[in-house]
């Protein structure tokens, strides 16, 4: 038996040695890779980088998952501040998951409360109940651009045993820093407010652009309008969307949601002053600059009906 084994070994010695050689090479390569990865991770932990070489985010988040080490729109690597801001979204989510609705509401910015949720009861009905409704939500977060985050709230299907795409709710949340150094949230795709206070007038009206409120998919402007005449004045007849519009620095126009406005909202009695908020088809872009707001069909109400003697008003914003 031993003689046969010896003869087999001598006959196959070259093949056996070749197999052993390749096996040794594979083992050595694995040892080298483990060594390199271990020291690479140690370098990341000891330095200022927030991300490993694989792009996985090293953080202490328990409630949310950061999906990428880069901004979706710019493609740039996130800064430590941008990652820290995601922690504000995590705290908000933890409050909602724990049904601490008052604490969650207090994390909203003043402008978000004023624009969307004047009371904690309105916040509960219009946001908490629609997104959480007493359930635990798992959250994934991507930095969309700068301090804007794309957030997906998903029902914990491991707890419920049921998964459905219908249970995934998407939101855009902006983290803002207040003058006193606190971080607050603008939620439900509301991005923020700009105070403007620009005034122009013609023979019929005086109009002041008070402020703009920006959402991901549209923008609103609030005006204070004064009728300077003894006649009833109408700002627009709502026949066309392009008779009230924003215009950017490239001459591109963004019409108003005229169908959402009623005639009484756009009408001023003699010498009346009132606020009017108009919504425009203007999706958010960090590179877009609105240069002016234009109204083409301002007229006494009887002229709208009979003579169509319109007045134009243009309000420069820059």
KOLPA-655728 format. One record per residue (C-alpha): x, y, z; residue number from 1. Coordinates in nm, 2 decimals. Layout:
REM residues N
<px X py Y pz Z k NUM>
...
//
This chain:
REM residues 318
<px 0.00 py 0.00 pz 0.00 k 1>
<px 0.28 py 0.24 pz 0.10 k 2>
<px 0.46 py 0.15 pz -0.22 k 3>
<px 0.15 py 0.24 pz -0.43 k 4>
<px 0.11 py 0.57 pz -0.25 k 5>
<px 0.48 py 0.65 pz -0.31 k 6>
<px 0.46 py 0.57 pz -0.67 k 7>
<px 0.14 py 0.78 pz -0.71 k 8>
<px 0.31 py 1.08 pz -0.53 k 9>
<px 0.62 py 1.05 pz -0.76 k 10>
<px 0.41 py 1.03 pz -1.07 k 11>
<px 0.19 py 1.33 pz -0.97 k 12>
<px 0.45 py 1.54 pz -0.78 k 13>
<px 0.45 py 1.84 pz -1.02 k 14>
<px 0.07 py 1.87 pz -1.01 k 15>
<px 0.06 py 1.84 pz -0.63 k 16>
<px 0.33 py 2.11 pz -0.59 k 17>
<px 0.15 py 2.34 pz -0.83 k 18>
<px -0.18 py 2.30 pz -0.63 k 19>
<px 0.00 py 2.37 pz -0.30 k 20>
<px 0.17 py 2.68 pz -0.45 k 21>
<px -0.16 py 2.83 pz -0.56 k 22>
<px -0.33 py 2.75 pz -0.23 k 23>
<px -0.04 py 2.92 pz -0.05 k 24>
<px -0.08 py 3.23 pz -0.27 k 25>
<px -0.45 py 3.25 pz -0.20 k 26>
<px -0.39 py 3.23 pz 0.18 k 27>
<px -0.12 py 3.50 pz 0.16 k 28>
<px -0.35 py 3.74 pz -0.04 k 29>
<px -0.63 py 3.70 pz 0.21 k 30>
<px -0.39 py 3.78 pz 0.50 k 31>
<px -0.27 py 4.09 pz 0.32 k 32>
<px -0.62 py 4.21 pz 0.24 k 33>
<px -0.73 py 4.17 pz 0.60 k 34>
<px -0.42 py 4.36 pz 0.72 k 35>
<px -0.48 py 4.65 pz 0.48 k 36>
<px -0.86 py 4.68 pz 0.56 k 37>
<px -0.79 py 4.67 pz 0.94 k 38>
<px -0.53 py 4.95 pz 0.91 k 39>
<px -0.74 py 5.15 pz 0.67 k 40>
<px -1.04 py 5.15 pz 0.92 k 41>
<px -0.80 py 5.24 pz 1.21 k 42>
<px -0.68 py 5.54 pz 1.01 k 43>
<px -1.04 py 5.66 pz 0.94 k 44>
<px -1.13 py 5.63 pz 1.31 k 45>
<px -0.82 py 5.82 pz 1.43 k 46>
<px -0.85 py 6.09 pz 1.17 k 47>
<px -1.11 py 6.36 pz 1.08 k 48>
<px -1.27 py 6.16 pz 0.79 k 49>
<px -1.63 py 6.05 pz 0.86 k 50>
<px -1.64 py 5.77 pz 0.60 k 51>
<px -1.46 py 5.45 pz 0.54 k 52>
<px -1.31 py 5.36 pz 0.20 k 53>
<px -1.63 py 5.17 pz 0.11 k 54>
<px -1.84 py 5.49 pz 0.15 k 55>
<px -2.02 py 5.35 pz 0.46 k 56>
<px -2.10 py 5.62 pz 0.71 k 57>
<px -1.95 py 5.58 pz 1.05 k 58>
<px -2.19 py 5.74 pz 1.29 k 59>
<px -2.37 py 5.67 pz 1.62 k 60>
<px -2.72 py 5.69 pz 1.47 k 61>
<px -2.96 py 5.44 pz 1.62 k 62>
<px -3.29 py 5.54 pz 1.46 k 63>
<px -3.19 py 5.65 pz 1.11 k 64>
<px -2.98 py 5.51 pz 0.83 k 65>
<px -2.77 py 5.74 pz 0.62 k 66>
<px -2.78 py 5.60 pz 0.26 k 67>
<px -2.48 py 5.78 pz 0.11 k 68>
<px -2.16 py 5.96 pz 0.19 k 69>
<px -2.22 py 6.21 pz -0.08 k 70>
<px -2.48 py 6.47 pz -0.16 k 71>
<px -2.73 py 6.35 pz -0.42 k 72>
<px -2.74 py 6.66 pz -0.63 k 73>
<px -2.39 py 6.80 pz -0.60 k 74>
<px -2.21 py 6.47 pz -0.57 k 75>
<px -1.98 py 6.62 pz -0.31 k 76>
<px -1.87 py 6.43 pz 0.00 k 77>
<px -2.07 py 6.53 pz 0.31 k 78>
<px -1.91 py 6.75 pz 0.57 k 79>
<px -1.91 py 6.67 pz 0.94 k 80>
<px -2.17 py 6.94 pz 0.99 k 81>
<px -2.40 py 6.79 pz 0.73 k 82>
<px -2.38 py 6.45 pz 0.90 k 83>
<px -2.44 py 6.61 pz 1.24 k 84>
<px -2.75 py 6.78 pz 1.10 k 85>
<px -2.89 py 6.44 pz 1.02 k 86>
<px -2.88 py 6.38 pz 1.40 k 87>
<px -3.15 py 6.65 pz 1.43 k 88>
<px -3.37 py 6.45 pz 1.20 k 89>
<px -3.30 py 6.14 pz 1.41 k 90>
<px -3.40 py 6.32 pz 1.73 k 91>
<px -3.73 py 6.44 pz 1.57 k 92>
<px -3.80 py 6.08 pz 1.46 k 93>
<px -3.73 py 5.94 pz 1.80 k 94>
<px -3.97 py 6.18 pz 1.96 k 95>
<px -4.24 py 6.08 pz 1.70 k 96>
<px -4.17 py 5.71 pz 1.75 k 97>
<px -4.21 py 5.76 pz 2.12 k 98>
<px -4.53 py 5.96 pz 2.07 k 99>
<px -4.37 py 6.26 pz 2.24 k 100>
<px -4.56 py 6.49 pz 2.00 k 101>
<px -4.50 py 6.82 pz 2.19 k 102>
<px -4.12 py 6.76 pz 2.19 k 103>
<px -4.13 py 6.69 pz 1.82 k 104>
<px -4.34 py 7.00 pz 1.75 k 105>
<px -4.09 py 7.21 pz 1.94 k 106>
<px -3.82 py 7.11 pz 1.70 k 107>
<px -3.99 py 7.29 pz 1.41 k 108>
<px -3.87 py 7.63 pz 1.31 k 109>
<px -4.09 py 7.93 pz 1.38 k 110>
<px -4.15 py 7.99 pz 1.01 k 111>
<px -4.26 py 7.63 pz 0.96 k 112>
<px -4.50 py 7.66 pz 1.24 k 113>
<px -4.64 py 7.99 pz 1.11 k 114>
<px -4.67 py 7.87 pz 0.75 k 115>
<px -4.80 py 7.51 pz 0.81 k 116>
<px -4.87 py 7.41 pz 1.17 k 117>
<px -4.99 py 7.70 pz 1.39 k 118>
<px -5.07 py 7.46 pz 1.68 k 119>
<px -4.95 py 7.13 pz 1.80 k 120>
<px -5.30 py 7.00 pz 1.73 k 121>
<px -5.27 py 7.09 pz 1.36 k 122>
<px -4.92 py 6.93 pz 1.35 k 123>
<px -5.06 py 6.61 pz 1.51 k 124>
<px -5.35 py 6.59 pz 1.26 k 125>
<px -5.17 py 6.70 pz 0.94 k 126>
<px -4.83 py 6.54 pz 0.99 k 127>
<px -4.78 py 6.30 pz 1.28 k 128>
<px -5.10 py 6.11 pz 1.21 k 129>
<px -5.03 py 6.08 pz 0.84 k 130>
<px -4.66 py 5.97 pz 0.88 k 131>
<px -4.65 py 5.79 pz 1.22 k 132>
<px -5.01 py 5.74 pz 1.34 k 133>
<px -4.88 py 5.58 pz 1.66 k 134>
<px -4.65 py 5.34 pz 1.48 k 135>
<px -4.27 py 5.29 pz 1.49 k 136>
<px -4.11 py 5.41 pz 1.17 k 137>
<px -3.77 py 5.32 pz 1.04 k 138>
<px -3.60 py 5.61 pz 0.86 k 139>
<px -3.35 py 5.63 pz 0.57 k 140>
<px -3.19 py 5.97 pz 0.50 k 141>
<px -3.00 py 6.11 pz 0.20 k 142>
<px -2.85 py 6.45 pz 0.18 k 143>
<px -3.02 py 6.61 pz -0.12 k 144>
<px -2.83 py 6.94 pz -0.13 k 145>
<px -2.66 py 7.15 pz 0.14 k 146>
<px -2.89 py 7.13 pz 0.44 k 147>
<px -3.18 py 6.96 pz 0.26 k 148>
<px -3.24 py 6.59 pz 0.33 k 149>
<px -3.45 py 6.34 pz 0.14 k 150>
<px -3.62 py 6.13 pz 0.41 k 151>
<px -3.81 py 5.80 pz 0.38 k 152>
<px -4.03 py 5.68 pz 0.67 k 153>
<px -4.09 py 5.31 pz 0.65 k 154>
<px -4.31 py 5.10 pz 0.87 k 155>
<px -4.11 py 4.84 pz 1.06 k 156>
<px -4.22 py 4.53 pz 0.86 k 157>
<px -4.02 py 4.30 pz 1.09 k 158>
<px -4.25 py 4.40 pz 1.37 k 159>
<px -4.57 py 4.39 pz 1.16 k 160>
<px -4.48 py 4.10 pz 0.93 k 161>
<px -4.61 py 4.29 pz 0.63 k 162>
<px -4.41 py 4.49 pz 0.38 k 163>
<px -4.56 py 4.72 pz 0.12 k 164>
<px -4.43 py 5.01 pz -0.08 k 165>
<px -4.75 py 5.19 pz 0.01 k 166>
<px -4.61 py 5.21 pz 0.37 k 167>
<px -4.31 py 5.42 pz 0.26 k 168>
<px -4.37 py 5.79 pz 0.31 k 169>
<px -4.12 py 6.04 pz 0.15 k 170>
<px -4.05 py 6.38 pz 0.28 k 171>
<px -3.79 py 6.66 pz 0.23 k 172>
<px -3.66 py 6.81 pz 0.55 k 173>
<px -3.44 py 7.12 pz 0.58 k 174>
<px -3.23 py 7.17 pz 0.89 k 175>
<px -3.17 py 7.54 pz 0.97 k 176>
<px -2.96 py 7.71 pz 1.22 k 177>
<px -3.12 py 7.99 pz 1.41 k 178>
<px -2.96 py 8.32 pz 1.52 k 179>
<px -2.90 py 8.18 pz 1.87 k 180>
<px -2.72 py 7.87 pz 1.74 k 181>
<px -3.01 py 7.62 pz 1.77 k 182>
<px -3.10 py 7.37 pz 1.50 k 183>
<px -3.46 py 7.36 pz 1.38 k 184>
<px -3.65 py 7.17 pz 1.11 k 185>
<px -3.86 py 7.27 pz 0.81 k 186>
<px -4.07 py 6.96 pz 0.73 k 187>
<px -4.32 py 6.84 pz 0.47 k 188>
<px -4.11 py 6.97 pz 0.18 k 189>
<px -4.12 py 7.32 pz 0.32 k 190>
<px -3.78 py 7.48 pz 0.27 k 191>
<px -3.80 py 7.82 pz 0.42 k 192>
<px -3.90 py 8.19 pz 0.41 k 193>
<px -3.74 py 8.51 pz 0.27 k 194>
<px -3.85 py 8.85 pz 0.38 k 195>
<px -3.86 py 9.08 pz 0.08 k 196>
<px -4.05 py 9.41 pz 0.13 k 197>
<px -4.02 py 9.55 pz -0.22 k 198>
<px -4.29 py 9.80 pz -0.33 k 199>
<px -4.41 py 9.93 pz -0.67 k 200>
<px -4.73 py 10.11 pz -0.78 k 201>
<px -4.92 py 10.22 pz -1.08 k 202>
<px -5.22 py 10.45 pz -1.12 k 203>
<px -5.45 py 10.18 pz -0.97 k 204>
<px -5.28 py 10.00 pz -0.69 k 205>
<px -4.97 py 10.00 pz -0.47 k 206>
<px -4.82 py 9.66 pz -0.41 k 207>
<px -4.56 py 9.54 pz -0.16 k 208>
<px -4.40 py 9.19 pz -0.19 k 209>
<px -4.38 py 9.10 pz 0.18 k 210>
<px -4.22 py 8.76 pz 0.17 k 211>
<px -4.17 py 8.43 pz -0.02 k 212>
<px -4.21 py 8.08 pz 0.11 k 213>
<px -4.03 py 7.81 pz -0.08 k 214>
<px -4.13 py 7.44 pz -0.12 k 215>
<px -3.96 py 7.17 pz -0.31 k 216>
<px -4.23 py 7.18 pz -0.59 k 217>
<px -4.36 py 7.54 pz -0.58 k 218>
<px -4.32 py 7.88 pz -0.43 k 219>
<px -4.56 py 8.13 pz -0.28 k 220>
<px -4.54 py 8.51 pz -0.25 k 221>
<px -4.74 py 8.71 pz -0.01 k 222>
<px -4.84 py 9.07 pz -0.11 k 223>
<px -4.99 py 9.37 pz 0.06 k 224>
<px -5.21 py 9.54 pz -0.20 k 225>
<px -5.38 py 9.88 pz -0.17 k 226>
<px -5.65 py 10.00 pz -0.41 k 227>
<px -5.57 py 10.37 pz -0.47 k 228>
<px -5.90 py 10.44 pz -0.65 k 229>
<px -6.26 py 10.49 pz -0.57 k 230>
<px -6.35 py 10.19 pz -0.80 k 231>
<px -6.34 py 9.82 pz -0.74 k 232>
<px -6.01 py 9.68 pz -0.87 k 233>
<px -5.93 py 9.32 pz -0.97 k 234>
<px -5.57 py 9.20 pz -0.98 k 235>
<px -5.62 py 8.93 pz -1.24 k 236>
<px -5.92 py 8.77 pz -1.42 k 237>
<px -5.77 py 8.42 pz -1.39 k 238>
<px -5.83 py 8.35 pz -1.75 k 239>
<px -5.47 py 8.25 pz -1.82 k 240>
<px -5.19 py 8.13 pz -1.59 k 241>
<px -4.93 py 8.34 pz -1.77 k 242>
<px -5.08 py 8.68 pz -1.68 k 243>
<px -4.93 py 8.66 pz -1.33 k 244>
<px -4.58 py 8.52 pz -1.33 k 245>
<px -4.23 py 8.52 pz -1.18 k 246>
<px -3.93 py 8.57 pz -1.42 k 247>
<px -3.58 py 8.45 pz -1.35 k 248>
<px -3.25 py 8.60 pz -1.46 k 249>
<px -3.26 py 8.40 pz -1.78 k 250>
<px -3.60 py 8.53 pz -1.88 k 251>
<px -3.78 py 8.21 pz -1.80 k 252>
<px -4.13 py 8.26 pz -1.67 k 253>
<px -4.32 py 8.07 pz -1.40 k 254>
<px -4.69 py 8.11 pz -1.40 k 255>
<px -4.93 py 8.13 pz -1.10 k 256>
<px -5.17 py 7.86 pz -0.99 k 257>
<px -5.46 py 8.09 pz -1.10 k 258>
<px -5.72 py 7.81 pz -1.07 k 259>
<px -5.66 py 7.80 pz -0.69 k 260>
<px -5.76 py 8.17 pz -0.65 k 261>
<px -6.11 py 8.30 pz -0.64 k 262>
<px -6.23 py 8.63 pz -0.78 k 263>
<px -6.31 py 8.77 pz -0.43 k 264>
<px -5.95 py 8.70 pz -0.32 k 265>
<px -5.82 py 8.90 pz -0.62 k 266>
<px -6.07 py 9.19 pz -0.58 k 267>
<px -6.02 py 9.51 pz -0.38 k 268>
<px -6.30 py 9.75 pz -0.30 k 269>
<px -6.23 py 10.12 pz -0.31 k 270>
<px -5.93 py 10.23 pz -0.10 k 271>
<px -5.90 py 9.87 pz 0.05 k 272>
<px -5.57 py 9.72 pz 0.17 k 273>
<px -5.53 py 9.35 pz 0.21 k 274>
<px -5.29 py 9.06 pz 0.19 k 275>
<px -5.29 py 8.82 pz -0.10 k 276>
<px -5.08 py 8.50 pz -0.12 k 277>
<px -5.02 py 8.36 pz -0.47 k 278>
<px -4.87 py 8.02 pz -0.55 k 279>
<px -4.64 py 7.98 pz -0.85 k 280>
<px -4.51 py 7.68 pz -1.06 k 281>
<px -4.16 py 7.72 pz -0.95 k 282>
<px -3.97 py 7.41 pz -0.84 k 283>
<px -3.68 py 7.46 pz -0.60 k 284>
<px -3.33 py 7.50 pz -0.75 k 285>
<px -3.04 py 7.64 pz -0.56 k 286>
<px -2.91 py 7.80 pz -0.88 k 287>
<px -3.23 py 7.98 pz -0.98 k 288>
<px -3.26 py 8.35 pz -0.92 k 289>
<px -3.60 py 8.52 pz -0.95 k 290>
<px -3.55 py 8.87 pz -1.08 k 291>
<px -3.91 py 9.01 pz -1.09 k 292>
<px -4.28 py 8.95 pz -1.04 k 293>
<px -4.52 py 9.07 pz -1.31 k 294>
<px -4.89 py 9.13 pz -1.32 k 295>
<px -5.03 py 9.20 pz -1.67 k 296>
<px -5.41 py 9.23 pz -1.61 k 297>
<px -5.48 py 9.48 pz -1.33 k 298>
<px -5.80 py 9.68 pz -1.40 k 299>
<px -6.11 py 9.83 pz -1.26 k 300>
<px -6.37 py 9.54 pz -1.24 k 301>
<px -6.60 py 9.70 pz -1.49 k 302>
<px -6.31 py 9.73 pz -1.74 k 303>
<px -6.24 py 9.36 pz -1.70 k 304>
<px -6.61 py 9.30 pz -1.80 k 305>
<px -6.64 py 9.55 pz -2.08 k 306>
<px -6.33 py 9.73 pz -2.20 k 307>
<px -6.04 py 9.51 pz -2.11 k 308>
<px -5.83 py 9.82 pz -2.03 k 309>
<px -5.55 py 9.64 pz -1.84 k 310>
<px -5.27 py 9.80 pz -1.64 k 311>
<px -4.93 py 9.63 pz -1.60 k 312>
<px -4.72 py 9.62 pz -1.27 k 313>
<px -4.37 py 9.49 pz -1.25 k 314>
<px -4.19 py 9.45 pz -0.92 k 315>
<px -3.81 py 9.40 pz -0.94 k 316>
<px -3.67 py 9.18 pz -0.66 k 317>
<px -3.29 py 9.25 pz -0.71 k 318>
//
